[in-house]
Amino acid sequence: MMLDVCLSCRIQAEHQPGRATCPRCGRPLTVLDETTRRPVAGGPAPAPAAAAAPTPAVRRTPTRPAPPRLRWVAHRPADTLPPRPSPAPRRRTVPARYGQIPRWGLFDVVAPPAEEAGTDPAASLRRWLTFLWPFLVAAAVMQLLRYVTLMVNRSRPIPAWWDLGTLALVMLCGWVAAAGVVVGLYYLTRWMIQVRADSYALAGGSDPRPAWAVLLMTALIFVNVVGAPFALVEAARAAGGPGVARVERAVRRVAVAWGLVNLIGAIALAYRIACLFTDSVQTGADAMAWATLAFAASAVFARWLGPRLDKVVVTGDEVASAPPRRLVVAA
């Protein structure tokens, strides 16, 4: 069996009659025998490098620089110049300040505007999850496309524009998805602080944990696998009511799904770090496969979590319908 080999790109393919140039770089191909790896008689052979001919020494004669062009300008003597006018002093004026807008006549009592839906942390988080999961799907598709491209390139050459284009799309979608996840953690932290404040307000108190502690339990990657479910269950138990058992079941399901997504992400991150210390082609392929799975799992989780945010929170109606607690004497 004969092979067409490009000595410049180091790529090879099965010999085809009539193909004389490399499809990637355009240089001549060499026909080799697959068994002996020697050029086949009658096939194009690699052109030997032409020896560089010595360049004759050229005697250069020094050239005299052209004389500079001078232009004479007449100035008045310094003692005959008029004095410069002194700048006028600036008067610092203080603008008028009012504690409130000046009014005359009767004051209209205006009710405070109702809170808009855009400032609600739950609505913001739900809207961002709806916006995020398509980007995660796009990142997973680009990773899969790059994986298939590298598999095809093992047996046949691919165009350079396709190689560079898929690589650029993978990097772009990966960075956009990572930025979207960071913004999602910000909205998740705002929502968690609001949920805990509302739950403790239903119980007649305030959140005993400082905001920085809730921030670490919710926004810190891999820590929020345990910290975020614990913060939700703690808030639900503080509010009380018959909905605590329902909230604990919903939080348990979300925690299991969230743990699986983080486990896949940790494996993908470990493979990506291993690629920095090895040149193994198989390790790079495994890292790309796990990255594809991590993006796909994150997209499914973001799409699944949005409609279930209300199920992990105890509502005020459930607390109001709870029977009052009374202390009785034990018999």
N, C-alpha and C positions, 0 to 999 in steps of 0.2 A: 504494500500500500504506500502511496506517495503523499507527501504533505507539502503544502505551500507555507513557507516560513518567511516572516519579515524580520530581518536582522536588526532593524532599528527599534520596532515596538516590542520585539520578543513575543509575538503572537503567532499561532499556527492554526491551520485548518486543513480539511481534506482537499486534496488537489482537484482543481476544476480546470479543464482545458480552456484556454483563452483568457484566463485571469493572470495578469502579469504584474499588477501593482497592488500595493496594500490598500484596503478600503479605509484604513484609519489615517495613515500618514502620507499615502501616495507614492512611497518608494518601491523599487522593484522587489519582487518576491523571489525566493530561492526554492527550487523543488528538491526536497530531500527524501531519501528512503526512510520509512518509519523504523525499520529494524536496524539498519547500519548507521543511520543519521549522517549519511554522506550525500553529496549532490548527485543527482541523477543525470546521466549523460543526455545532452540535448536540452536540458532545462536551463533557465537563466541562472548564472552564477553571480555571487556578490562581486561588485566592482571593486577592485583594489584601490586603496587610497592613493591618490597621486601624490608623489613626493613634491614637497614645496620647493619651487625653484628659488635659488638665492637671489635676492634683490640686489642689483648693483648699487654700490655706494654712490651717492649723489653729493657732490661738493656744493655746499650752500655758501653763497657769498653774503656777508652781512649787509643788511639794508639800513640805510640811514633814516631815522624817524623824521617824519615831516615836521617842520617847525610849527609851533602852536600859533593859532590865529588870535591876535590880541585886539581888544577893542578899548579905546580910550574913553573914559567917562569923567566929566568935570563935576566936581562937588564944591559947594561953598565952604569956606573955612568954618571950623567949629565955633569960633568966637562970634561969627556973624549970624548964626542961626537964631531964629526967634525962640523964646522959651516955650516949652510945652504947656498947654493949659492944664491946670489941675482939675481932676474929676470932681464933679459936684457931689457933695456928701449925700448918701442915701438915707432917707428917712424910713425907719422901721415902723411899720404900721401893724397893729395887732388886729386881726379880723374879729368881727363881732361874734360872740358865742352865746348860744341860748340853751338853757337846760331842756326846753321843750319848744315846740313850734308856737310862735305868738298867735293867739286867737282872740277874737272879740265876740261877745255875745254868749249864747248858751253853748255848752259842751255836749256833743253827741256821744253817747255811750255805745261803743262798738264792741260787739262780742269778739273774743279772740278767734282767729280762723281755725277751723278743724285741721287736724294733722293729715297731711297729704299721704297718699299711698306710697309715693316715691321715697319718703323718709322713714317708712316702716321697715325695721331691720328684717322681719320675716319676708315681706314682699320683695325687698332688695335681694335677699339671698335666693329666693325662689326664681326671680327673674334672671339672676346671674347664672344659676344652674341651667336654666333653659337656653341661655346664650352660650354656655361653655361646652356642653356635651357635643355639639356639631364640630367644634374645633378639635376635640379629642378624637372624634371619629376620623377627621381628616388627617390628623397626625398618625393614627394607626394605619390608614390606607397608604400614606406615603412611605411608612416603614415597610409595609408589605411589598409595595412596588419596588423599593430599593432592594429588598431581599431577592425578589424574583429576577431583577436585573443582574445581580451578582451571580445568581445561579446560571443564567443564560450565558454570561460572559466566561464561564469556566470552559465551555465547549465551542463557542463561536465568538468572533469579535462583535462589538457593539459600537455604534457611532459615538464620537467624543461628546457631541452636544447632548445626547441622551444621558450619558454618564454624568456630566456636569449638571444637567437640569434636574435629574432625580436627586442628586446629592444636595443641591441648593433647596429644593422643595422639602426634603427631610429636615434640614437644619432650620428652615423658616417655620415650618409647622411645629417642630419640637419646641422652639423658643416661644412661639405664641401660646402653645398649650401650657408650658411651664409658667408663663406670666399670668395666664388665666387662672391656674390653680392657686397662685399666690394671692391674687385678688379675691378668689373664692374663700380662702382662709381668712382674709380680712372681714368679709361679709359674715362668715360663720362666727367669728369672734364677737362682732357687734350683736348678732342675733342671740348668742349664748348669754352675753351680759344682760340684754333686755329680758330674756326668758327668766333668768335667775332673779332679777329685780322684781318682775311681776309676780313670780311665785312666792317670794318672801313677803311681798306687799299683801298678798291674799292672806298670809298667816299673821299679818299685823306687825311685821318687822322689816329688817333690811338684810341684805346679803352680808353674812359675816366674813366672807372671803374678800380680800382686796382685788381690785381690777387686774393687777399684774399677775396674780395667781390664776385667775380665770383665763388670762391671755396665754400663759404658759401651757395650761391644760388643753387649750383649744387650738392654738395656732402653731405649736411646736410639732414638726413632722415626727411621726412614729411615737411621740408621747401622747398625742391626741387620740391614739387608738384606744387607750384606757382612760385618759383624762376627760375627754368629751362625754362619753357615756356616763362616767361617774358624776360629772357636774349636772347632767340632766336628771339622773335618778335622785341625786341629793336635793335638787330644787323641787322635784315632784313630791318627795316625802315631806319636805318642809311645808308645802302648800296643803297636803293632806287631801281627804275626800275619797270618794269611791273610784276615782279615775287613776289612782296610783298604780294599781295592779295592771291596768291597761297600758299605762305609760311604760312600766317596766318591761312588759312583753315586747312593745314596739321598739324600745331602746335596745333590747337584747338582739332583735333581728337586725337592726341597723348596725350594731356593734360588730356582729359576725361578718356582715357584708363589708364593712369598712376595714376590718382586720384582714380579710382575704385580699382586698385591693392593695393594702399596704404591704402584705407579704409578697405579692407579685412585683410591686414596685421595688422592694428591697432586693429581690433576686436580680431584677433588671439592672439596678444600680451597682450591685456587686460584679456582674458581668462587665458592665461598662468600665468600672475601675480596673478589672483584670486586663482589659484590652490595652490599658496604658503601659503595662509591664510585660507584654508578650506580643509576638508577631504571628500568633497562630490564626490561620484563616477560620478554623472551626470555632474558636472562641469568639471571633468577631461575628460570625453567623449566628451563634447562640445568643449573643448580646442583642443583635437586631431582632431575633425572634421573640425574646422576652420583652423587649421594648414595645414591640407590636402588641403583645398580649397585655402589657400594663396600660397602654393607651386605650385599648378596647375595653378592658375591665373598668377603667376610670370613667369612660363615657357611659357605660351601662349603669354604673352606680350613680352618677350625676343625674341621669335621666330618671332613675328609679327613686331617688331621694326627694326630689322636688315636691311631689304630691303628698309625701308622708311626713312633712315637717310638723303639721298640726297634730299628728298622732303621738308625738313624743313630749307634749306639753299638757299640763293640767290646766283646764279652763276654769274661769270664775264661776260658771254655772254648776260645775261638778262640786266645787267647794261649798257653794251656797246650798246645794241639795243634800249635803252630808248631814246626818243626825248630830245634834249637839252632844258633846262628851260630858259625862257626869261621873263624879267619884262616889262610889258606894262602899259601904262597910262590908268587908268580907265576912261571910258566915263562919 
